[in-house]
Amino acid sequence: MDTQLNVTTNTTTAIDNNFLAITLSLIGFIAVAGNLFNLMIIYRCPSLHNVNTYLIANLAIIDLMTGLITLPIVIIIILSPLDIHPVLCKVQAFLVVFFYGASLSTTTAISFDRCMAISQPYYYNSILTTQRFTFQVIILWLLPLLMAISPIVGLGQYSFTSTLCWINTLDYQRNFPIVLISITYIITALLLTVICNIITLVIAYQKGARILTGHRNIKKSLKTTLLIVGTKLITWLPLSIMILIEFVYQSAVPMPHTFTVISILLSCSNAASNPIICLITNQNLGTKLKLWLRYKTLKRNIIAVAPINNKMPSTSGNMIAMDKTSDF
């Protein structure tokens, strides 16, 4: 009876892991393609060169690296849990902690930036100078880097848990310092994010008509910011709560394996959801996408109908020039 139960459990776990690996592959593809396109549009469109968009670009870089580097290693770990090399396990855990921390800190910075923009619209540009913004970006990357590298240099230890390599919250004595630092970091960032967004919503609701007059960029970016922040909070909440409960009670949380799979999928889906939200809510990005697709279709049609003997050199030359000088 026990043997049959174990076989059934192992089969269910294997199916869940295969489903998780396939879904993560799809998420990784969307993350790489979507964030690459957003970064290309932001780089080539001068009207998007502002602090809020730069922070969104910073988040896009993090999500791009997540889809390009982190998720493939995570998939390898999931599909081969019994043959994990210790170095690969540490690399995967480091990347997850680093990029998650950088994503969380950038989300907090985006929320704080919109809070400042909507509460001080007339002084916003003078408050946030280039030097301050540069310092802010350095801190956004430095803090999660220090947190992610701490277990490697001896302040705690990365190890394989039920599905992924992570900071083992059950190894209370060895990992107490880094787990405490991580949880404090997460709670602080989440509280600041929530507080900033509450202030932003209250001010936008009470005084939006007056203070936002003549500040169309603030109004346009507010919806995008709230959706990105809200999505991130929702998708990371299940896994964060599970880690927090394990740390507080110093015991494994009796959760079904399927719930763990869903929690991991939700936490990783941010890398793919952020570029989609930006394309849907940001009018400039959405318009550029439509124009780019229309331009590529037109170019493909012209090439298809062009004579083989190159009787239309002028059209071909014009299309090449458009491809080099286009804002897309």
C-alpha positions in Angstrom: 0.0 0.0 0.0 2.8 2.4 1.0 4.8 1.4 -2.1 1.8 2.1 -4.4 1.3 5.5 -2.7 4.9 6.4 -3.1 4.8 5.5 -6.8 1.6 7.6 -7.3 3.2 10.5 -5.5 6.4 10.3 -7.5 4.4 10.1 -10.8 2.3 13.1 -9.9 5.5 15.0 -8.9 7.1 14.1 -12.2 4.1 15.3 -14.2 4.0 18.5 -12.3 7.7 19.1 -12.9 7.3 18.4 -16.6 4.4 20.8 -16.8 6.4 23.4 -14.8 9.4 23.0 -17.1 7.3 23.4 -20.3 5.4 26.5 -18.9 8.7 28.1 -17.7 10.1 27.6 -21.2 7.1 29.5 -22.7 7.5 32.2 -20.0 11.2 32.5 -20.8 10.5 32.9 -24.5 7.9 35.6 -24.0 10.1 37.4 -21.4 13.1 37.5 -23.8 11.1 38.6 -26.9 8.8 41.1 -25.1 11.5 42.8 -23.0 13.9 43.0 -26.0 11.2 44.7 -28.0 10.4 47.2 -25.2 14.1 48.0 -24.7 14.5 48.6 -28.4 11.5 50.9 -28.5 12.6 52.9 -25.4 16.1 53.3 -26.9 14.9 54.5 -30.3 12.0 56.7 -29.1 13.2 60.1 -27.6 9.8 60.8 -26.2 10.2 57.9 -23.8 13.5 59.2 -22.4 12.4 60.1 -18.9 13.0 58.8 -15.4 9.9 56.6 -15.1 10.6 54.9 -18.4 14.2 54.4 -17.5 13.1 52.6 -14.4 10.8 50.5 -16.4 13.7 49.8 -18.8 15.8 48.7 -15.8 13.0 46.3 -14.8 12.9 45.1 -18.5 16.7 44.4 -18.3 16.1 42.3 -15.1 13.3 40.4 -16.7 15.3 39.8 -19.8 18.2 38.4 -17.8 15.7 36.3 -15.9 14.2 34.8 -19.1 17.6 34.4 -20.8 19.8 33.1 -18.0 17.9 32.2 -14.8 14.9 30.3 -16.2 16.9 27.8 -18.3 19.0 26.9 -15.3 15.8 26.6 -13.2 14.4 24.2 -15.8 17.5 22.1 -15.7 17.2 21.9 -11.9 13.5 20.9 -12.0 14.0 18.2 -14.6 17.1 16.7 -12.9 16.6 17.1 -9.2 18.7 14.0 -8.3 21.7 14.9 -10.4 22.3 18.5 -9.4 25.9 19.6 -9.3 26.5 21.8 -6.1 28.0 24.6 -8.2 25.0 24.6 -10.5 22.7 24.7 -7.5 24.5 27.7 -6.0 24.4 29.5 -9.4 20.7 29.0 -9.8 20.0 30.1 -6.2 22.2 33.1 -6.6 20.5 34.2 -9.8 17.0 33.7 -8.4 17.8 35.7 -5.3 19.7 38.4 -7.1 17.2 39.1 -9.9 14.2 38.7 -7.6 15.8 41.3 -5.2 16.6 43.6 -8.1 13.1 43.3 -9.5 11.6 44.0 -6.1 13.8 47.0 -5.4 13.1 48.4 -8.9 9.3 48.0 -8.4 9.6 49.9 -5.1 11.6 52.6 -6.9 9.0 52.9 -9.7 6.3 53.3 -7.0 8.3 55.9 -5.2 9.0 57.8 -8.4 5.3 58.0 -9.3 4.5 59.0 -5.8 6.9 61.9 -6.0 5.8 62.9 -9.5 2.1 63.0 -8.5 2.6 64.6 -5.1 5.2 67.2 -6.3 4.4 67.6 -10.0 5.9 71.2 -10.3 9.2 70.4 -8.4 9.6 66.8 -9.6 12.1 67.5 -12.4 14.3 69.6 -10.1 14.2 67.1 -7.2 15.3 64.1 -9.3 18.6 65.1 -10.9 20.8 62.9 -13.1 23.2 62.3 -10.2 20.5 61.2 -7.8 18.9 58.9 -10.4 22.3 57.3 -11.2 22.9 56.8 -7.5 19.4 55.3 -7.1 20.0 52.8 -9.9 23.4 51.7 -8.4 21.6 51.0 -5.1 18.9 49.1 -6.8 21.5 46.6 -8.1 23.9 46.7 -5.2 21.6 45.7 -2.4 20.2 42.5 -4.0 23.8 41.6 -5.1 25.0 41.8 -1.6 22.0 39.7 -0.4 22.5 37.1 -3.1 26.3 36.7 -2.6 26.1 36.4 1.2 25.4 32.6 1.4 28.3 32.0 -1.0 30.8 33.8 1.2 29.6 32.0 4.3 26.6 34.0 5.7 24.2 31.1 5.3 24.1 28.4 2.6 22.2 27.6 -0.6 20.8 24.1 -0.8 18.2 22.1 -2.8 14.7 22.3 -1.2 11.6 20.5 -2.5 11.8 21.8 -6.1 14.5 24.4 -6.5 17.8 25.5 -4.9 17.2 28.2 -2.4 18.0 29.5 1.0 16.8 26.6 3.2 14.6 28.3 5.8 14.4 25.0 7.8 18.1 25.1 8.5 17.4 27.6 11.2 20.8 27.7 12.9 22.9 28.0 9.8 20.7 30.3 7.7 19.1 32.5 10.3 21.1 35.7 9.5 20.6 35.6 5.7 16.9 34.5 6.0 16.3 37.3 8.5 18.0 39.9 6.2 16.0 38.6 3.2 12.7 38.7 5.0 13.4 42.2 6.3 14.3 43.3 2.9 11.2 41.8 1.3 8.8 43.2 3.9 10.4 46.6 3.8 10.2 46.8 0.0 6.6 45.6 0.0 5.5 48.0 2.7 7.1 51.0 0.9 5.6 49.9 -2.4 2.1 49.6 -0.9 2.4 52.9 1.0 3.6 54.8 -2.1 0.8 53.4 -4.3 -1.8 54.2 -1.7 -0.6 57.8 -1.5 -0.5 58.0 -5.2 -4.1 56.7 -5.6 -5.4 59.0 -2.9 -3.8 62.1 -4.4 -4.8 61.1 -7.9 -8.4 60.6 -6.8 -8.7 63.7 -4.7 -6.7 66.3 -6.6 -6.1 64.6 -10.0 -8.0 67.1 -12.1 -6.0 70.1 -10.8 -2.4 68.8 -10.1 -2.2 66.7 -13.3 -3.2 69.4 -15.6 -0.4 69.9 -18.1 1.4 66.8 -16.9 0.2 64.2 -19.4 3.3 62.0 -19.0 2.5 61.5 -15.3 -1.1 60.5 -16.1 0.0 58.1 -18.8 2.5 56.3 -16.7 0.3 56.0 -13.6 -1.8 53.2 -15.0 1.2 51.3 -16.2 3.0 51.6 -12.9 0.0 50.5 -10.8 -0.6 47.5 -13.0 3.1 46.4 -12.9 3.3 46.9 -9.2 0.0 45.2 -8.5 0.8 42.2 -10.7 4.2 41.8 -9.0 2.7 41.9 -5.5 0.0 39.3 -6.4 2.4 36.9 -8.2 5.0 36.9 -5.5 2.6 36.7 -2.6 2.0 32.9 -2.4 5.7 32.0 -2.4 6.7 34.8 0.0 4.0 33.8 2.5 5.1 30.2 2.3 8.7 31.1 3.0 7.7 33.4 5.8 5.6 30.7 7.5 8.4 28.2 7.3 10.8 30.7 8.9 8.5 31.6 11.7 7.4 28.1 12.6 10.8 26.5 11.8 9.0 23.6 10.0 8.0 22.7 6.5 4.6 24.0 5.4 2.4 21.0 4.5 1.4 22.3 1.0 0.6 20.1 -2.0 3.3 19.9 -4.6 0.8 21.4 -7.1 0.6 24.5 -4.9 4.4 24.8 -4.9 4.4 24.5 -8.7 1.8 27.2 -9.1 3.7 29.5 -6.6 6.9 29.1 -8.7 5.0 29.7 -11.9 3.4 32.9 -10.5 6.7 34.2 -9.3 8.5 33.6 -12.6 5.6 34.9 -14.7 6.5 38.5 -13.8 9.4 38.4 -16.3 6.8 37.8 -19.1 3.9 39.8 -17.7 5.7 43.1 -17.4 6.4 43.7 -21.1 2.9 42.7 -22.0 1.5 45.2 -19.5 3.7 48.0 -20.9 2.6 47.2 -24.4 -1.0 47.3 -23.5 -1.1 50.3 -21.3 1.7 52.5 -22.7 0.3 54.2 -25.8 3.7 55.0 -27.3 4.9 51.4 -27.0 1.6 50.0 -28.4 1.7 52.4 -31.3 5.3 51.6 -32.1 4.5 47.9 -32.1 1.6 48.3 -34.6 3.7 50.5 -36.9 6.7 48.1 -36.6 4.5 45.1 -37.6 2.9 47.1 -40.4 6.3 48.2 -41.7 7.7 44.7 -41.6 4.7 43.3 -43.4 4.9 46.0 -46.1 8.6 45.3 -46.5 8.0 41.6 -46.8 5.3 42.1 -49.5 7.5 44.4 -51.5 10.4 41.9 -51.5 8.0 39.1 -52.4 6.7 41.0 -55.5 10.0 42.5 -56.6 11.3 41.1 -59.9 14.2 38.7 -59.7 16.2 40.8 -62.3 16.3 43.7 -59.8 14.3 46.1 -62.0 13.2 48.1 -58.9 16.5 49.2 -57.3 15.1 52.5 -56.0 12.4 50.8 -54.0 14.8 48.4 -52.5 17.2 51.1 -51.6 14.5 53.2 -50.0 13.4 50.2 -47.9 16.9 49.6 -46.7 17.3 53.3 -45.8 14.0 53.1 -43.9 15.2 50.0 -42.0 18.4 51.9 -40.9 16.8 55.2 -40.0 13.5 54.0 -38.6 12.6 54.6 -34.9 11.4 51.1 -34.6 
